[in-house]
Structure formats: C-alpha cells, structure tokens
C-alpha cells in the first residue's frame, strides 16, 4: 500500500497524524502533514485507511 497527500486539498488540521503517527507526521511550521514512509507497513494499513476516510477534504490518496 502507498499513500499520498494532495496538498491542493489538505486543510492542515493534522488529524491523519493523530490517527496514524507512524505514517503521517505533522509539520507545525508548514501547518501540513507529510507521509514518512514510501510503503505503508501492513500493521498500519487499517489506520491509514481510517485517516483517509476521516479526512474531511479527501486529501489522503491510498493506493492498495
């Protein structure tokens, strides 16, 4: 699984980094989250999907 953030849609609320801090890291200076892995480890896949579902603007793109 791969995950990306569409920064044209991201509102910068940081919910993704709260749901799965192992994959998303929030940058307080930029007020945006970033993906910290190239491939999502299997043990975090469900939480990445949850973060994508909870992302209000739909900025998290998951590739299964």
PQR file with spaces between the fields and no chain letter, atoms N, CA, C, O and H, PARSE charges and radii, in Angstrom:
ATOM       1  N    UNK     1       0.845   -1.174    0.000 -0.4000 1.5000
ATOM       2  CA   UNK     1       0.000    0.000    0.000 -0.0000 2.0000
ATOM       3  C    UNK     1       0.891    1.239    0.000  0.5500 1.7000
ATOM       4  O    UNK     1       1.913    1.300    0.683 -0.5500 1.4000
ATOM       5  N    UNK     2       0.467    2.218   -0.788 -0.4000 1.5000
ATOM       6  CA   UNK     2       1.131    3.520   -0.802 -0.0000 2.0000
ATOM       7  C    UNK     2       0.103    4.581   -0.444  0.5500 1.7000
ATOM       8  O    UNK     2      -1.096    4.400   -0.659 -0.5500 1.4000
ATOM       9  H    UNK     2      -0.364    2.168   -1.342  0.4000 1.0000
ATOM      10  N    UNK     3       0.582    5.682    0.100 -0.4000 1.5000
ATOM      11  CA   UNK     3      -0.316    6.766    0.482 -0.0000 2.0000
ATOM      12  C    UNK     3       0.343    8.094    0.135  0.5500 1.7000
ATOM      13  O    UNK     3       1.554    8.266    0.268 -0.5500 1.4000
ATOM      14  H    UNK     3       1.556    5.829    0.275  0.4000 1.0000
ATOM      15  N    UNK     4      -0.485    9.020   -0.310 -0.4000 1.5000
ATOM      16  CA   UNK     4      -0.016   10.362   -0.645 -0.0000 2.0000
ATOM      17  C    UNK     4      -1.003   11.375   -0.082  0.5500 1.7000
ATOM      18  O    UNK     4      -2.149   11.048    0.228 -0.5500 1.4000
ATOM      19  H    UNK     4      -1.469    8.880   -0.418  0.4000 1.0000
ATOM      20  N    UNK     5      -0.536   12.601    0.041 -0.4000 1.5000
ATOM      21  CA   UNK     5      -1.407   13.699    0.455 -0.0000 2.0000
ATOM      22  C    UNK     5      -1.497   14.683   -0.697  0.5500 1.7000
ATOM      23  O    UNK     5      -0.479   15.133   -1.224 -0.5500 1.4000
ATOM      24  H    UNK     5       0.395   12.866   -0.211  0.4000 1.0000
ATOM      25  N    UNK     6      -2.718   15.013   -1.085 -0.4000 1.5000
ATOM      26  CA   UNK     6      -2.948   16.027   -2.116 -0.0000 2.0000
ATOM      27  C    UNK     6      -2.967   17.382   -1.407  0.5500 1.7000
ATOM      28  O    UNK     6      -3.945   17.744   -0.752 -0.5500 1.4000
ATOM      29  H    UNK     6      -3.545   14.648   -0.658  0.4000 1.0000
ATOM      30  N    UNK     7      -1.866   18.121   -1.554 -0.4000 1.5000
ATOM      31  CA   UNK     7      -1.740   19.382   -0.821 -0.0000 2.0000
ATOM      32  C    UNK     7      -2.645   20.490   -1.359  0.5500 1.7000
ATOM      33  O    UNK     7      -2.804   21.524   -0.711 -0.5500 1.4000
ATOM      34  H    UNK     7      -1.072   17.827   -2.086  0.4000 1.0000
ATOM      35  N    UNK     8      -3.236   20.287   -2.529 -0.4000 1.5000
ATOM      36  CA   UNK     8      -4.229   21.246   -3.023 -0.0000 2.0000
ATOM      37  C    UNK     8      -5.526   21.136   -2.218  0.5500 1.7000
ATOM      38  O    UNK     8      -6.308   22.084   -2.157 -0.5500 1.4000
ATOM      39  H    UNK     8      -3.107   19.447   -3.056  0.4000 1.0000
ATOM      40  N    UNK     9      -5.747   19.970   -1.603 -0.4000 1.5000
ATOM      41  CA   UNK     9      -6.964   19.728   -0.828 -0.0000 2.0000
ATOM      42  C    UNK     9      -6.745   19.782    0.682  0.5500 1.7000
ATOM      43  O    UNK     9      -7.681   20.052    1.434 -0.5500 1.4000
ATOM      44  H    UNK     9      -5.111   19.200   -1.653  0.4000 1.0000
ATOM      45  N    UNK    10      -5.533   19.530    1.124 -0.4000 1.5000
ATOM      46  CA   UNK    10      -5.231   19.432    2.557 -0.0000 2.0000
ATOM      47  C    UNK    10      -5.535   20.743    3.278  0.5500 1.7000
ATOM      48  O    UNK    10      -5.099   21.813    2.853 -0.5500 1.4000
ATOM      49  H    UNK    10      -4.772   19.310    0.513  0.4000 1.0000
ATOM      50  N    UNK    11      -6.295   20.644    4.387 -0.4000 1.5000
ATOM      51  CA   UNK    11      -6.622   21.814    5.203 -0.0000 2.0000
ATOM      52  C    UNK    11      -5.631   21.997    6.344  0.5500 1.7000
ATOM      53  O    UNK    11      -5.649   23.028    7.016 -0.5500 1.4000
ATOM      54  H    UNK    11      -6.648   19.775    4.732  0.4000 1.0000
ATOM      55  N    UNK    12      -4.770   21.016    6.573 -0.4000 1.5000
ATOM      56  CA   UNK    12      -3.746   21.133    7.600 -0.0000 2.0000
ATOM      57  C    UNK    12      -4.222   20.959    9.026  0.5500 1.7000
ATOM      58  O    UNK    12      -3.603   21.488    9.949 -0.5500 1.4000
ATOM      59  H    UNK    12      -4.755   20.178    6.028  0.4000 1.0000
ATOM      60  N    UNK    13      -5.324   20.219    9.232 -0.4000 1.5000
ATOM      61  CA   UNK    13      -5.803   20.045   10.607 -0.0000 2.0000
ATOM      62  C    UNK    13      -5.023   18.979   11.375  0.5500 1.7000
ATOM      63  O    UNK    13      -5.118   18.915   12.601 -0.5500 1.4000
ATOM      64  H    UNK    13      -5.827   19.789    8.482  0.4000 1.0000
ATOM      65  N    UNK    14      -4.261   18.149   10.680 -0.4000 1.5000
ATOM      66  CA   UNK    14      -3.383   17.181   11.331 -0.0000 2.0000
ATOM      67  C    UNK    14      -4.048   15.943   11.881  0.5500 1.7000
ATOM      68  O    UNK    14      -3.413   15.190   12.619 -0.5500 1.4000
ATOM      69  H    UNK    14      -4.184   18.201    9.685  0.4000 1.0000
ATOM      70  N    UNK    15      -5.306   15.702   11.549 -0.4000 1.5000
ATOM      71  CA   UNK    15      -5.985   14.517   12.067 -0.0000 2.0000
ATOM      72  C    UNK    15      -5.271   13.235   11.655  0.5500 1.7000
ATOM      73  O    UNK    15      -5.199   12.289   12.439 -0.5500 1.4000
ATOM      74  H    UNK    15      -5.822   16.314   10.949  0.4000 1.0000
ATOM      75  N    UNK    16      -4.749   13.194   10.446 -0.4000 1.5000
ATOM      76  CA   UNK    16      -4.080   11.983    9.970 -0.0000 2.0000
ATOM      77  C    UNK    16      -2.900   11.611   10.868  0.5500 1.7000
ATOM      78  O    UNK    16      -2.666   10.433   11.138 -0.5500 1.4000
ATOM      79  H    UNK    16      -4.808   13.962    9.809  0.4000 1.0000
ATOM      80  N    UNK    17      -2.165   12.612   11.326 -0.4000 1.5000
ATOM      81  CA   UNK    17      -1.014   12.330   12.188 -0.0000 2.0000
ATOM      82  C    UNK    17      -1.444   11.894   13.588  0.5500 1.7000
ATOM      83  O    UNK    17      -0.660   11.285   14.315 -0.5500 1.4000
ATOM      84  H    UNK    17      -2.355   13.569   11.107  0.4000 1.0000
ATOM      85  N    UNK    18      -2.663   12.196   13.962 -0.4000 1.5000
ATOM      86  CA   UNK    18      -3.197   11.714   15.242 -0.0000 2.0000
ATOM      87  C    UNK    18      -3.675   10.271   15.112  0.5500 1.7000
ATOM      88  O    UNK    18      -3.511    9.471   16.033 -0.5500 1.4000
ATOM      89  H    UNK    18      -3.301   12.691   13.371  0.4000 1.0000
ATOM      90  N    UNK    19      -4.267    9.946   13.963 -0.4000 1.5000
ATOM      91  CA   UNK    19      -4.783    8.599   13.731 -0.0000 2.0000
ATOM      92  C    UNK    19      -3.642    7.605   13.507  0.5500 1.7000
ATOM      93  O    UNK    19      -3.693    6.482   14.009 -0.5500 1.4000
ATOM      94  H    UNK    19      -4.399   10.596   13.215  0.4000 1.0000
ATOM      95  N    UNK    20      -2.624    8.009   12.764 -0.4000 1.5000
ATOM      96  CA   UNK    20      -1.516    7.101   12.450 -0.0000 2.0000
ATOM      97  C    UNK    20      -0.184    7.859   12.413  0.5500 1.7000
ATOM      98  O    UNK    20       0.337    8.141   11.334 -0.5500 1.4000
ATOM      99  H    UNK    20      -2.583    8.921   12.357  0.4000 1.0000
ATOM     100  N    UNK    21       0.359    8.184   13.572 -0.4000 1.5000
ATOM     101  CA   UNK    21       1.610    8.949   13.620 -0.0000 2.0000
ATOM     102  C    UNK    21       2.816    8.190   13.073  0.5500 1.7000
ATOM     103  O    UNK    21       3.853    8.792   12.798 -0.5500 1.4000
ATOM     104  H    UNK    21      -0.064    7.954   14.449  0.4000 1.0000
ATOM     105  N    UNK    22       2.689    6.879   12.914 -0.4000 1.5000
ATOM     106  CA   UNK    22       3.783    6.088   12.356 -0.0000 2.0000
ATOM     107  C    UNK    22       3.958    6.332   10.860  0.5500 1.7000
ATOM     108  O    UNK    22       5.018    6.048   10.301 -0.5500 1.4000
ATOM     109  H    UNK    22       1.847    6.389   13.137  0.4000 1.0000
ATOM     110  N    UNK    23       2.920    6.858   10.215 -0.4000 1.5000
ATOM     111  CA   UNK    23       2.947    7.084    8.763 -0.0000 2.0000
ATOM     112  C    UNK    23       2.859    8.569    8.420  0.5500 1.7000
ATOM     113  O    UNK    23       3.465    9.017    7.447 -0.5500 1.4000
ATOM     114  H    UNK    23       2.060    7.089   10.669  0.4000 1.0000
ATOM     115  N    UNK    24       2.109    9.336    9.211 -0.4000 1.5000
ATOM     116  CA   UNK    24       1.930   10.763    8.951 -0.0000 2.0000
ATOM     117  C    UNK    24       2.612   11.580   10.045  0.5500 1.7000
ATOM     118  O    UNK    24       2.480   11.281   11.231 -0.5500 1.4000
ATOM     119  H    UNK    24       1.617    8.972   10.002  0.4000 1.0000
ATOM     120  N    UNK    25       3.330   12.597    9.637 -0.4000 1.5000
ATOM     121  CA   UNK    25       3.987   13.491   10.590 -0.0000 2.0000
ATOM     122  C    UNK    25       3.495   14.903   10.324  0.5500 1.7000
ATOM     123  O    UNK    25       3.470   15.356    9.179 -0.5500 1.4000
ATOM     124  H    UNK    25       3.437   12.840    8.673  0.4000 1.0000
ATOM     125  N    UNK    26       3.103   15.597   11.384 -0.4000 1.5000
ATOM     126  CA   UNK    26       2.592   16.958   11.228 -0.0000 2.0000
ATOM     127  C    UNK    26       3.720   17.963   11.389  0.5500 1.7000
ATOM     128  O    UNK    26       4.487   17.903   12.349 -0.5500 1.4000
ATOM     129  H    UNK    26       3.123   15.230   12.314  0.4000 1.0000
ATOM     130  N    UNK    27       3.812   18.878   10.451 -0.4000 1.5000
ATOM     131  CA   UNK    27       4.814   19.945   10.483 -0.0000 2.0000
ATOM     132  C    UNK    27       4.126   21.214   10.979  0.5500 1.7000
ATOM     133  O    UNK    27       3.346   21.830   10.253 -0.5500 1.4000
ATOM     134  H    UNK    27       3.188   18.927    9.671  0.4000 1.0000
ATOM     135  N    UNK    28       4.417   21.597   12.206 -0.4000 1.5000
ATOM     136  CA   UNK    28       3.773   22.772   12.799 -0.0000 2.0000
ATOM     137  C    UNK    28       4.124   24.066   12.076  0.5500 1.7000
ATOM     138  O    UNK    28       3.301   24.979   12.015 -0.5500 1.4000
ATOM     139  H    UNK    28       5.050   21.097   12.796  0.4000 1.0000
ATOM     140  N    UNK    29       5.325   24.158   11.531 -0.4000 1.5000
ATOM     141  CA   UNK    29       5.734   25.373   10.821 -0.0000 2.0000
ATOM     142  C    UNK    29       4.966   25.544    9.514  0.5500 1.7000
ATOM     143  O    UNK    29       4.506   26.641    9.193 -0.5500 1.4000
ATOM     144  H    UNK    29       5.994   23.416   11.581  0.4000 1.0000
ATOM     145  N    UNK    30       4.830   24.456    8.765 -0.4000 1.5000
ATOM     146  CA   UNK    30       4.131   24.490    7.474 -0.0000 2.0000
ATOM     147  C    UNK    30       2.619   24.320    7.637  0.5500 1.7000
ATOM     148  O    UNK    30       1.848   24.618    6.724 -0.5500 1.4000
ATOM     149  H    UNK    30       5.203   23.565    9.025  0.4000 1.0000
ATOM     150  N    UNK    31       2.208   23.837    8.813 -0.4000 1.5000
ATOM     151  CA   UNK    31       0.807   23.529    9.099 -0.0000 2.0000
ATOM     152  C    UNK    31       0.240   22.515    8.108  0.5500 1.7000
ATOM     153  O    UNK    31      -0.888   22.649    7.632 -0.5500 1.4000
ATOM     154  H    UNK    31       2.835   23.596    9.554  0.4000 1.0000
ATOM     155  N    UNK    32       1.055   21.490    7.808 -0.4000 1.5000
ATOM     156  CA   UNK    32       0.665   20.404    6.918 -0.0000 2.0000
ATOM     157  C    UNK    32       1.255   19.098    7.436  0.5500 1.7000
ATOM     158  O    UNK    32       2.274   19.092    8.128 -0.5500 1.4000
ATOM     159  H    UNK    32       1.971   21.381    8.195  0.4000 1.0000
ATOM     160  N    UNK    33       0.606   18.006    7.093 -0.4000 1.5000
ATOM     161  CA   UNK    33       1.151   16.688    7.406 -0.0000 2.0000
ATOM     162  C    UNK    33       1.958   16.205    6.209  0.5500 1.7000
ATOM     163  O    UNK    33       1.778   16.672    5.085 -0.5500 1.4000
ATOM     164  H    UNK    33      -0.221   18.012    6.531  0.4000 1.0000
ATOM     165  N    UNK    34       2.852   15.261    6.479 -0.4000 1.5000
ATOM     166  CA   UNK    34       3.583   14.634    5.385 -0.0000 2.0000
ATOM     167  C    UNK    34       3.670   13.147    5.651  0.5500 1.7000
ATOM     168  O    UNK    34       3.603   12.702    6.797 -0.5500 1.4000
ATOM     169  H    UNK    34       2.999   14.881    7.393  0.4000 1.0000
ATOM     170  N    UNK    35       3.818   12.390    4.588 -0.4000 1.5000
ATOM     171  CA   UNK    35       3.944   10.942    4.675 -0.0000 2.0000
ATOM     172  C    UNK    35       5.409   10.625    4.942  0.5500 1.7000
ATOM     173  O    UNK    35       6.294   11.162    4.275 -0.5500 1.4000
ATOM     174  H    UNK    35       3.872   12.752    3.657  0.4000 1.0000
ATOM     175  N    UNK    36       5.668    9.761    5.909 -0.4000 1.5000
ATOM     176  CA   UNK    36       7.040    9.471    6.315 -0.0000 2.0000
ATOM     177  C    UNK    36       7.567    8.132    5.808  0.5500 1.7000
ATOM     178  O    UNK    36       8.708    7.774    6.101 -0.5500 1.4000
ATOM     179  H    UNK    36       4.949    9.325    6.451  0.4000 1.0000
ATOM     180  N    UNK    37       6.762    7.387    5.057 -0.4000 1.5000
ATOM     181  CA   UNK    37       7.180    6.077    4.546 -0.0000 2.0000
ATOM     182  C    UNK    37       6.879    5.993    3.053  0.5500 1.7000
ATOM     183  O    UNK    37       5.954    6.642    2.565 -0.5500 1.4000
ATOM     184  H    UNK    37       5.835    7.678    4.820  0.4000 1.0000
ATOM     185  N    UNK    38       7.662    5.193    2.332 -0.4000 1.5000
ATOM     186  CA   UNK    38       7.377    5.004    0.909 -0.0000 2.0000
ATOM     187  C    UNK    38       6.329    3.909    0.709  0.5500 1.7000
ATOM     188  O    UNK    38       5.504    3.996   -0.200 -0.5500 1.4000
ATOM     189  H    UNK    38       8.413    4.666    2.729  0.4000 1.0000
ATOM     190  N    UNK    39       6.361    2.888    1.548 -0.4000 1.5000
ATOM     191  CA   UNK    39       5.365    1.814    1.551 -0.0000 2.0000
ATOM     192  C    UNK    39       4.789    1.725    2.963  0.5500 1.7000
ATOM     193  O    UNK    39       5.533    1.738    3.943 -0.5500 1.4000
ATOM     194  H    UNK    39       7.032    2.817    2.287  0.4000 1.0000
ATOM     195  N    UNK    40       3.481    1.637    3.060 -0.4000 1.5000
ATOM     196  CA   UNK    40       2.835    1.540    4.370 -0.0000 2.0000
ATOM     197  C    UNK    40       2.999    0.115    4.901  0.5500 1.7000
ATOM     198  O    UNK    40       2.568   -0.833    4.245 -0.5500 1.4000
ATOM     199  H    UNK    40       2.877    1.627    2.263  0.4000 1.0000
ATOM     200  N    UNK    41       3.611   -0.053    6.072 -0.4000 1.5000
ATOM     201  CA   UNK    41       3.701   -1.387    6.670 -0.0000 2.0000
ATOM     202  C    UNK    41       2.302   -1.953    6.923  0.5500 1.7000
ATOM     203  O    UNK    41       1.382   -1.218    7.284 -0.5500 1.4000
ATOM     204  H    UNK    41       3.961    0.718    6.605  0.4000 1.0000
ATOM     205  N    UNK    42       2.154   -3.250    6.733 -0.4000 1.5000
ATOM     206  CA   UNK    42       0.845   -3.906    6.843 -0.0000 2.0000
ATOM     207  C    UNK    42       0.156   -3.621    8.173  0.5500 1.7000
ATOM     208  O    UNK    42      -1.067   -3.496    8.225 -0.5500 1.4000
ATOM     209  H    UNK    42       2.901   -3.847    6.440  0.4000 1.0000
ATOM     210  N    UNK    43       0.933   -3.518    9.245 -0.4000 1.5000
ATOM     211  CA   UNK    43       0.313   -3.315   10.558 -0.0000 2.0000
ATOM     212  C    UNK    43      -0.333   -1.937   10.710  0.5500 1.7000
ATOM     213  O    UNK    43      -1.098   -1.718   11.649 -0.5500 1.4000
ATOM     214  H    UNK    43       1.927   -3.620    9.203  0.4000 1.0000
ATOM     215  N    UNK    44      -0.038   -1.009    9.802 -0.4000 1.5000
ATOM     216  CA   UNK    44      -0.631    0.332    9.868 -0.0000 2.0000
ATOM     217  C    UNK    44      -1.686    0.570    8.781  0.5500 1.7000
ATOM     218  O    UNK    44      -2.279    1.648    8.724 -0.5500 1.4000
ATOM     219  H    UNK    44       0.583   -1.187    9.039  0.4000 1.0000
ATOM     220  N    UNK    45      -1.919   -0.401    7.939 -0.4000 1.5000
ATOM     221  CA   UNK    45      -2.814   -0.224    6.794 -0.0000 2.0000
ATOM     222  C    UNK    45      -4.226    0.197    7.209  0.5500 1.7000
ATOM     223  O    UNK    45      -4.804    1.100    6.605 -0.5500 1.4000
ATOM     224  H    UNK    45      -1.438   -1.277    7.985  0.4000 1.0000
ATOM     225  N    UNK    46      -4.781   -0.447    8.228 -0.4000 1.5000
ATOM     226  CA   UNK    46      -6.148   -0.104    8.655 -0.0000 2.0000
ATOM     227  C    UNK    46      -6.225    1.326    9.171  0.5500 1.7000
ATOM     228  O    UNK    46      -7.205    2.025    8.910 -0.5500 1.4000
ATOM     229  H    UNK    46      -4.312   -1.181    8.719  0.4000 1.0000
ATOM     230  N    UNK    47      -5.211    1.766    9.895 -0.4000 1.5000
ATOM     231  CA   UNK    47      -5.224    3.129   10.424 -0.0000 2.0000
ATOM     232  C    UNK    47      -5.011    4.159    9.323  0.5500 1.7000
ATOM     233  O    UNK    47      -5.534    5.270    9.411 -0.5500 1.4000
ATOM     234  H    UNK    47      -4.415    1.198   10.107  0.4000 1.0000
ATOM     235  N    UNK    48      -4.255    3.811    8.290 -0.4000 1.5000
ATOM     236  CA   UNK    48      -4.099    4.719    7.148 -0.0000 2.0000
ATOM     237  C    UNK    48      -5.433    4.853    6.423  0.5500 1.7000
ATOM     238  O    UNK    48      -5.823    5.955    6.037 -0.5500 1.4000
ATOM     239  H    UNK    48      -3.830    2.908    8.219  0.4000 1.0000
ATOM     240  N    UNK    49      -6.129    3.741    6.237 -0.4000 1.5000
ATOM     241  CA   UNK    49      -7.461    3.791    5.619 -0.0000 2.0000
ATOM     242  C    UNK    49      -8.414    4.635    6.467  0.5500 1.7000
ATOM     243  O    UNK    49      -9.199    5.415    5.928 -0.5500 1.4000
ATOM     244  H    UNK    49      -5.812    2.846    6.550  0.4000 1.0000
ATOM     245  N    UNK    50      -8.347    4.482    7.779 -0.4000 1.5000
ATOM     246  CA   UNK    50      -9.184    5.274    8.683 -0.0000 2.0000
ATOM     247  C    UNK    50      -8.872    6.758    8.532  0.5500 1.7000
ATOM     248  O    UNK    50      -9.785    7.580    8.459 -0.5500 1.4000
ATOM     249  H    UNK    50      -7.709    3.848    8.217  0.4000 1.0000
ATOM     250  N    UNK    51      -7.594    7.101    8.483 -0.4000 1.5000
ATOM     251  CA   UNK    51      -7.201    8.505    8.315 -0.0000 2.0000
ATOM     252  C    UNK    51      -7.750    9.053    7.005  0.5500 1.7000
ATOM     253  O    UNK    51      -8.219   10.190    6.954 -0.5500 1.4000
ATOM     254  H    UNK    51      -6.852    6.433    8.542  0.4000 1.0000
ATOM     255  N    UNK    52      -7.694    8.248    5.943 -0.4000 1.5000
ATOM     256  CA   UNK    52      -8.210    8.684    4.645 -0.0000 2.0000
ATOM     257  C    UNK    52      -9.722    8.898    4.707  0.5500 1.7000
ATOM     258  O    UNK    52     -10.234    9.873    4.158 -0.5500 1.4000
ATOM     259  H    UNK    52      -7.313    7.324    5.985  0.4000 1.0000
ATOM     260  N    UNK    53     -10.431    7.996    5.369 -0.4000 1.5000
ATOM     261  CA   UNK    53     -11.886    8.124    5.495 -0.0000 2.0000
ATOM     262  C    UNK    53     -12.273    9.347    6.319  0.5500 1.7000
ATOM     263  O    UNK    53     -13.275   10.002    6.031 -0.5500 1.4000
ATOM     264  H    UNK    53     -10.015    7.204    5.816  0.4000 1.0000
ATOM     265  N    UNK    54     -11.483    9.652    7.341 -0.4000 1.5000
ATOM     266  CA   UNK    54     -11.795   10.774    8.228 -0.0000 2.0000
ATOM     267  C    UNK    54     -11.316   12.116    7.694  0.5500 1.7000
ATOM     268  O    UNK    54     -11.653   13.159    8.254 -0.5500 1.4000
ATOM     269  H    UNK    54     -10.669    9.120    7.575  0.4000 1.0000
ATOM     270  N    UNK    55     -10.542   12.103    6.631 -0.4000 1.5000
ATOM     271  CA   UNK    55     -10.013   13.348    6.070 -0.0000 2.0000
ATOM     272  C    UNK    55     -11.151   14.107    5.382  0.5500 1.7000
ATOM     273  O    UNK    55     -11.624   13.708    4.318 -0.5500 1.4000
ATOM     274  H    UNK    55     -10.268   11.256    6.176  0.4000 1.0000
ATOM     275  N    UNK    56     -11.577   15.199    6.003 -0.4000 1.5000
ATOM     276  CA   UNK    56     -12.741   15.945    5.514 -0.0000 2.0000
ATOM     277  C    UNK    56     -12.621   16.378    4.055  0.5500 1.7000
ATOM     278  O    UNK    56     -13.575   16.198    3.298 -0.5500 1.4000
ATOM     279  H    UNK    56     -11.192   15.523    6.868  0.4000 1.0000
ATOM     280  N    UNK    57     -11.491   16.940    3.630 -0.4000 1.5000
ATOM     281  CA   UNK    57     -11.413   17.356    2.229 -0.0000 2.0000
ATOM     282  C    UNK    57     -11.023   16.236    1.270  0.5500 1.7000
ATOM     283  O    UNK    57     -10.957   16.465    0.063 -0.5500 1.4000
ATOM     284  H    UNK    57     -10.716   17.086    4.244  0.4000 1.0000
ATOM     285  N    UNK    58     -10.764   15.034    1.776 -0.4000 1.5000
ATOM     286  CA   UNK    58     -10.381   13.923    0.912 -0.0000 2.0000
ATOM     287  C    UNK    58      -8.980   14.055    0.349  0.5500 1.7000
ATOM     288  O    UNK    58      -8.726   13.653   -0.786 -0.5500 1.4000
ATOM     289  H    UNK    58     -10.818   14.848    2.757  0.4000 1.0000
ATOM     290  N    UNK    59      -8.075   14.612    1.127 -0.4000 1.5000
ATOM     291  CA   UNK    59      -6.718   14.885    0.649 -0.0000 2.0000
ATOM     292  C    UNK    59      -5.794   13.674    0.694  0.5500 1.7000
ATOM     293  O    UNK    59      -4.721   13.700    0.092 -0.5500 1.4000
ATOM     294  H    UNK    59      -8.282   14.939    2.049  0.4000 1.0000
ATOM     295  N    UNK    60      -6.187   12.621    1.390 -0.4000 1.5000
ATOM     296  CA   UNK    60      -5.337   11.437    1.512 -0.0000 2.0000
ATOM     297  C    UNK    60      -5.720   10.441    0.429  0.5500 1.7000
ATOM     298  O    UNK    60      -6.867   10.000    0.343 -0.5500 1.4000
ATOM     299  H    UNK    60      -7.059   12.600    1.879  0.4000 1.0000
ATOM     300  N    UNK    61      -4.740   10.097   -0.392 -0.4000 1.5000
ATOM     301  CA   UNK    61      -4.943    9.174   -1.507 -0.0000 2.0000
ATOM     302  C    UNK    61      -4.237    7.866   -1.176  0.5500 1.7000
ATOM     303  O    UNK    61      -3.021    7.845   -0.981 -0.5500 1.4000
ATOM     304  H    UNK    61      -3.809   10.456   -0.322  0.4000 1.0000
ATOM     305  N    UNK    62      -4.998    6.775   -1.112 -0.4000 1.5000
ATOM     306  CA   UNK    62      -4.451    5.460   -0.790 -0.0000 2.0000
ATOM     307  C    UNK    62      -4.429    4.614   -2.053  0.5500 1.7000
ATOM     308  O    UNK    62      -5.433    4.503   -2.757 -0.5500 1.4000
ATOM     309  H    UNK    62      -5.985    6.792   -1.270  0.4000 1.0000
ATOM     310  N    UNK    63      -3.274    4.017   -2.332 -0.4000 1.5000
ATOM     311  CA   UNK    63      -3.130    3.077   -3.446 -0.0000 2.0000
ATOM     312  C    UNK    63      -2.914    1.699   -2.851  0.5500 1.7000
ATOM     313  O    UNK    63      -1.882    1.436   -2.233 -0.5500 1.4000
ATOM     314  H    UNK    63      -2.459    4.107   -1.761  0.4000 1.0000
ATOM     315  N    UNK    64      -3.890    0.818   -3.040 -0.4000 1.5000
ATOM     316  CA   UNK    64      -3.799   -0.545   -2.483 -0.0000 2.0000
ATOM     317  C    UNK    64      -2.848   -1.401   -3.280  0.5500 1.7000
ATOM     318  O    UNK    64      -2.651   -2.572   -2.956 -0.5500 1.4000
ATOM     319  H    UNK    64      -4.728    1.032   -3.542  0.4000 1.0000
